[in-house]
Amino acid sequence: MSQTAAASKSVKFSKKDPAMFFKTLHSRVNSYFTDHNIQPTGNSKMYIKTIAMFSFYIVPFILILAGVVTGPWVFLLYLIIGIGVAGIGLSIMHDANHGSYSNKKWVNTLLGYSVNLVGGSSFTWKIQHNLMHHTYTNIYHLDEDIDDKPFLRLSPHGKLKWYHKFQHIYAPALYSLATVSWIAFKDVKQLINYNRTGVTKSQGFSPAIETVVMIVTKGAYFFVFAGLPIMLGIPWYFAIPGFLMAHMLAGFVITVIFQLAHVVEGPEHHDALETPVMENTWAIHQLKTTANFSPKNKLITWFVGGLNFQVEHHLFPNICHIHYPKISEIVRATVKEFDLPYYEHKKFMEAYRSHIKVLKSFGNPQLAMA
């Protein structure tokens, strides 16, 4: 049994909630939807956003293939494609793979595969994100989002290396490589691990089928988006750097959005091996390990799929993100009533500076202790 598997079996959340925080909150949120006669899934706003994000992604690529735009100007189109990649990941596939995009399962399944359309894997994403991250948020050895990364220490419980003292300086550059690494290596490594440790079967999936799906979808993706432009006459010195530029922009945006939710001042970090029994219930644990940012910025809220309301998302991942601004009012009031923490940075740059500060403290623990 792997260390991660052993840790997941040993970690337990408290079931004691005498004040009934989450029961109260859950009841109030349900009443909101009932009283307003609306569904907790997506609506026309979600459909319009889906068209917009796919347009950012597909239309520029068609223009490139058709030769409508040539020369160095194709780089501008690739940057727009990068915006589309980030938008699809943050605003479409995320809700779909949580089952919150639509009340129709087949719609969620179909749009969940939009992550395959941008080079990823719906299956491995759901295991890592839905199962591990949302259950064991900020728990080292279980939450892969804060696992030790090449040159990055994202948890105070991670292995400390000498170069981590500089990570607050070079981290943003590494963030830009996130989706490149993700589509080329991470998905494959995860699937092999999930198949080997039995996670794939335990979730009711066939290792063989998921392996074939990954091979076919990734092969098709790299052929179409990296190979086809060159085959149609786009110079490789435009097509390959452009492809990488799109993913570097998307990687930076996506990674920063998720980092501002958990690796900032306020949220707690735990180690599954050191403290396998959590003192709080799952819901209160989510409050204590998650943070919001830019709640009043409508453009950010629209583009990042409401993930600036990360507290609400972690408490209610089955609710579509278009409802989070309204839900947050209920959550804030209830949290205040129960005297629980609600971490939030009002501005984007405030949250970003907080993230850099935490990165510096994780890389220089002696400064944090001083």
N, C-alpha and C positions, 0 to 999 in steps of 0.2 A: 504494500500500500504506500502511495506517495505521501510526502509530508503534507501536501495540500489536502489530499483526501482524508488523512488522519485528522487534520485540523478542523475540516468542515464537519466531521462527525462529533468532534468534542466541543465545539463552540455552541453555547446555549444562551439564549436571551431570557431575561427574567420574565415571568408571567404575572408578576405582581404589579398591579396598577390600581391601587385602592381608590384613587380619585377618578378613575375611568376616563383618562384623557382621550385616548384614541376612540373609545366607544362614543364619547360625546362629540368629538370632532367629526367622526364618520357619519353620525346621525345628522349633524348640522349640514354637512356637505350634501348628503343625500336629499335632505329637505330642500336645499337650494334648487336642485334639478327638478324635484317634484313640484315645488311651488311655482317655478317658472315654466313648467311643462316643456323642458328641453332635454335632449339626450346628452349623456356625458362624452359621447364620441364626436367626430368631426361634423362640420356642416359646410355650407357653401363657401365660407371663408377658407376652409381647408382645401376645397377643390380648386379654388382660384390660385391659392398658393402653390399647389401641386403643378398646375399648368405653368406657372411662372418659373418654378425651379427647374422643371424639365426643359423649358425653353432656354434658360441660361445654359443648360448643359448640351442640348442637342442642336439648336439652331446655329451657334457659332461653328460647331463641328461640321455641319452640312455645308456652310459657307466655305470652310477650309477645303473640304473634299471637292467642292464644285469649282474651286479656283477663283471664286468671286473676290476674295482678298488674298493678295500674294505678298511676297517679300517679308520684311520684318514686321509688317502690320499683323501677320498671323499670330504673333506673340500676344497682342492685345486680345485676340479672340480666345487664345488658350487661357488667359487670365480670367476671362468671363466664364469659360468652361470650369475653371477652378472654383469660381463662385457657385456655379451650379452643383459641382460635386459636394461642396460643403453644405449647400442648401438642401440637397436631396438627403444627405446624411443626417442633418440636424432637424429638418422640418417634415420629412416624409417617411423615410424608412424607420426612423426612431419610434414614431407613434405607431406605425403599422406593426412593427415587431413587438411592441408592447400590447398589441391588440386594441389600441385606443383610437385608431384612425377611423374605423367604421364599426357598426354593429353587425356587419356581415363578415364572417370569418374568412371567406375566400378573398375578399377585398384586402384585408389585412395581410393575408398570406402573399397575394400577388404583389402588393406594394412593398411588402417586407423584402422581396427579392430585388427591389431597386438598389439595394446595397451591392448586389452582384453586378448590376449594370454599371457601377462606378468602380468595379474591381475587387470588392470585398466578398464576404461570405455571410449570408443571413444566418446560417446555422451556428457558426462559431461565435458570431456577434451575440446571438440570443443567449448562448451558454455563458459567455464571459460577462455580459452586461446584465441581462435580466436575472439570471440565476445567482451569479457570484457577486457582482458589484452591488446590486440592489438588496441582496440579503445581508452581505457582510461589508457594508460600506466602511471604508477606511480601516479595515482590519487586515493588517499585514499578514502575509502567507495565504490569504483567501481572496482579497480584492485585487485582481490583476492590474487595475488602473494605478495602484500605488506600489506594485512590485518594483524591485530593482530593475532599472533599465540601463542600457549601455551609457555610462557616464552620468546617470541621473539617480539621485537618492530622493524619492518622493515621500518617504516616511521616516519619522525619527527612529523607527525600529529597523530600518534597512542597513545593509552592510556599508560601512563608511570607508571610502577610499580617499587618498590624498587629493585627487583632482576635484572632488566634490566641493572643495572650498571655493572653486571658481564657477560652480554650476549656475549660479544666478546670472552670470555673464553670458555663458554660452548656451543656456537652455533654450532660448527662443529660436536659435538656429537649428537645434535638434528637433524642435517641435515641427519645423517645416518639412522634416523628413518622415513624419509620422505615418502618413498614408502611403508613401512609397514603400516603407518597411512593412506596413500592414498588408498591402495587396500582394507584395512579392514574397514575404517570409512568414509574417506573424500568423496569418490564417492557416497556412500549411502546418506550421509548428503546433498550433493549437489543436487542429483536427487530429494530427497524429497522436498528441497527448490524450485527447478526449477518447479516441478509439482505444488506445492502449490501456487506459485506466478504467475503462468501462463506463465512462460518463455518457457517451453517445447512446449506448444500449439502455442505460438507466433512465434516460429521458424519452425512451420509446422510439429511437431512430436506428436505422441500419447503417453501420460503419461503411459497408460497401457502397450503398447508395449515396451517402453523403460525400464519400471520396470521389465517386464518379461525377456528381454534381459540381464539386469544386474544380475538378480537372477540366470539365467541359466549359463551365462558365468563365473560369480564369483564362483558359486558352482562347475562347471567343473574344473576351475583353481585350487581351493584349494584341490579338490579331487585328481587331477592328480599330482600336484607338491608338495603337502604336505602329502597327504594320501597314494597315490599309492606306493611310495618307502617303506613305513612301511609295507604295505600289501604284498609286494614282498620280505620281509625279511631284509630290511635295518634297523638296530637298530635305534630306535627313537632318541637316544642321538647323532646320526650322522645326521639323516634326518631333524629333526626340527631345531637344531642349524645351520645346513648347509643352509636350506631354509632361515633362518633369516639373515645369513651372506651374502647370495647372494643379498638380498634386502637392507641390510645395506650399502654394497658397492655401489650398483646402486643408492640408495637414496642420498648418499653423493656426488657422481659424478654429478648426474642430478641437485641437488639443488645448488651446487657450481657454475655450469655452468650458471644457470639462475641468480644467485645472482650477479655474476661478470658483468652482463649486465646492471643492474639497481640500485643496492645498492652498489655503489662505489662513489668515489669523482668525481664531475662533474655533473652528471645527476640531474635534478630538481625533486622535489616532490610537489604535490599539494593536496588540500583537496576539494572534490566535494561540500561539504556543505559550506565551507568558500569562495571559488572562483568558482562558477558554470560557469562563462563565461571566457573561456581561452583567453589569449591575442594573442595567435598564431594560425595559421592554424594547422590542424591535422599533416601534414607532418613535419612542423617545430617543433611541439610539440614532435614528435618522435625523432628528432635530439637532442632536449634538455633534453630528459629523458632516453637516451640509450647510451651505451658505448660498444666499441669493445675491444678485448684483443688478444694477441698472433697472429697477422695477418700473420706473416711470418713462423709460426710453422705448417708445412704441416701435421704432425701426429695428432696434436690437431684438426686442421681443418677437417681432415678425420673422426676422431672418434666422434667428437661432432656435426657432421652434419652441419658444417659451422656456428654454433651458436656463435662462437667467432667473426663473422661478424654480430653482432646483429643489428647494425645500418641499414645495407643493408636489413637484414631480415625484420625489422619493416617497412621499406619504401616499400619493394617489397615482401610481404609474399607469393605471388603467383608465385614467381620464385624459382626454385629448388636450393638448397644450393650449388650445385657443381659449380654454376656460380658466387657465391658471390665474390671470390677473384678478378675476372676480373671486375665485376660490381663495386667493391669498388674503383677502379681507377677512374671510371666515377663519382661516388658519391663524392669522395675526391675533385676532381678538381672543380666540380660544387659548392660544399659547400664553398670552398675557394673563388671562384669567387663571391658568394653572401654574403661573410663575415658572415657565420653562424658557430656555433660550431660543432666540430666533435670530440667526446670524445673517447680516445683510450689509452690502456696500452700496451706497446710493448711486455712485458713478462707476463707469467702466474702469477708468484709469485708477480710481481709488482701489478697486478690487485687484487690478493688475499689479499695482505697487505692493499691495499686501501679499500677493503671490510671490513676487520676487523677494520680498523680505523673508518669507517663510522658506523659500529655496535656500537663501543665504544661511538661515539658522540651521537648516538640516545639513548643510554642507560644512558648517562651522559651529558644531554643538558647544564648543568651549565658549563662544561669544554669547550664545543663548543663555548659558549658565552664569555668565559674569554679572 
